[in-house]
Amino acid sequence: MMDKVFIEMINEHRGIIYKVCQLYCQDKEYQKDLFQEIVLQLWKSFPSFRNEAKRSTWMYRIALNTAITSFRKEKKIPPQRTISSAEFEIPDLGSNPDDHEHMGLLKQAIERLSQIEKAVILLYLEEKSYQEIGEIMGITKTNAGVKINRIKIKLEGIIKTAENELR
């Protein structure tokens, strides 16, 4: 019975795992490995899940902690490549071509953040509340807000620098 519930949960929320894998790994093979590691950690933790938090919150916490821990354990991090704005484009018929360039710059800027900062901004971009971000990251709601503001300022600086280099 527990197996069936776990599989249903993974299938229902697999987007969470994919997002974390894509954020922390550029290489498809490493993404697959990280995906499997996250599912393994979720399976190990599932018996102790007490439904005190939403399943998605619990899954984000396990997935992000697993991704961050896996990079701390590895002494050799695979080389990251820069993703072009064309690879990051989200089709929008009514959008301005400059918007696609800005999305590419944002993606490149996010790649330059620390592992923890990436996790926080991912949750923010997923429109999680400060309370939810705090629960997932194991910090207070106030601390989540402070971290988000600092990350925004850092991203602005990275993007301005990149834009100046393009000119």
N, C-alpha and C positions, 0 to 999 in steps of 0.2 A: 504493500500500500504506500509506504514512504517513497519507494522508487517512482511510482506513478506520479505522485504529487511533486516530487523533485523535477522530474522530466517536464511536466506541464509548466512548472515555474520557469525553468530554463528556456523553454520554447516561447513562453509569453514575454519574457524580458530579455531575450538574447540580444536585442539592440543595445542594451546597457553594456554588455560584455564587448560587443563589436566596437562601440565607441571608445571604450577604454583601450582596447588593443590598438586601434588606429591612432589614438593619441600618443601612445607610448612606443609604438614600433612602426617604422616606415616599411620595413621589409615584410613581404607577405608570409614568408616562412616563419619569421619570428612572431608575427601576429597569430599564426596558427598555434605555435607553441604556447604563447601567452594565453590564448583562449582556453587551451586544454588545462593549463595550470590554474587558471581562474575557476573553471568548472570543477576541477579537483578540490580546490580550497573551499568552494561553495558546498560540495558534497560532504567534505569533512566537517564543516561547520553547521550543516543543515540540522543534524539532530539536536543541537543546542539552540536553534532559532526558536524564540519564544513568542513570536508575533507581537512583540511590544512596539516594534517599528513596522513601517510598511515594508513589504518584500523588496520593492525597488530600492528603498533606502539601504536596507541590509545588503542587497546585492552590490550596490555602488560601493559601499564601504569595503566589502570583501574584495571586489575587483580592483579598486584603486590601491588598497593596501598590498595586494598580491603583485600588481604591476610595479609599484614603487619598491617593494622588497626584492623583487626579482632583479631589478637593476642595481640595487645596492649589493646583492650577493655576487653578481657578475663583475669581475674585474675588467673584462673587455666588453665594452658596449659596442654593438655594431655601428658602423659609420652611418650617420644620418644624412640623407640627401635632401636638398631643398625641393619642395614641391612647387611646381610652376602654378601660376594662377589658373591656367587652363585645366589642370588636373583637379583643381578645387572648385571649379565653377559649378554653380547650381543654376540650371536653366530658369530664366524668368523673362518672359517675352516683353514685359513692360519695363525692364530695368535698363539703366544707363550702362554703357560699356565701362565707364570709370568705376562703377560699383564692383565689377568683377576684379579689377585691379586692386581695389581696396580689400576685397575678401582675400585675395592672394597675399597681400601684405599682412593682413591680420593673421592668417595661417602661419606665415613665416615668423611673425613676431611671437606667436604662441609657442612655436617650436623652440624658441630661445629661452623660454621660462624654465625654472627648476621643475623637478618632478611634482613637488607639492603644489606649486603655483599652477601647473597645468591641470591638476586635479580640481582645484578650487574654481578655476575659470571654466572648465568643462561643465561643472555643476551649475555655475552661474548662467552660462549660455544655454543650458538645459532648462532655464527658468525655475530652478529650485529656489525656495525661500532661504533666507539667511538661517532660519531655524533648521531646515532640512540639511543645508550645507554643514552647519555645525554638528548635527547628529552624525552625518556620514563621515566627516573628517575628525570627529572626536574633539571638537573645540566648542567654545561658547558661541552663541548667536552674535554677540558683539564682536568677538574675535574674527568671525567669518566676515562681518561687514568691513572691519579694518583691513583684513587681508585682500578683500575684493577691491577696495579703494586703492590700496597700494599697487595691486596688480594692474589695475586700469591705468594708473599713472605710469607705471613701468612700460606697459604696452604702448601708450601714447608716445613715450620717448623713443622706443624702438622703431615705431612706425615713422615718426618724424625724421629720424636719422636715415632710415631706408629711403624715404621720399626724397630727401636732400641728396642722397647718393645717386638717385635715378636722374636728377636734373642735370 
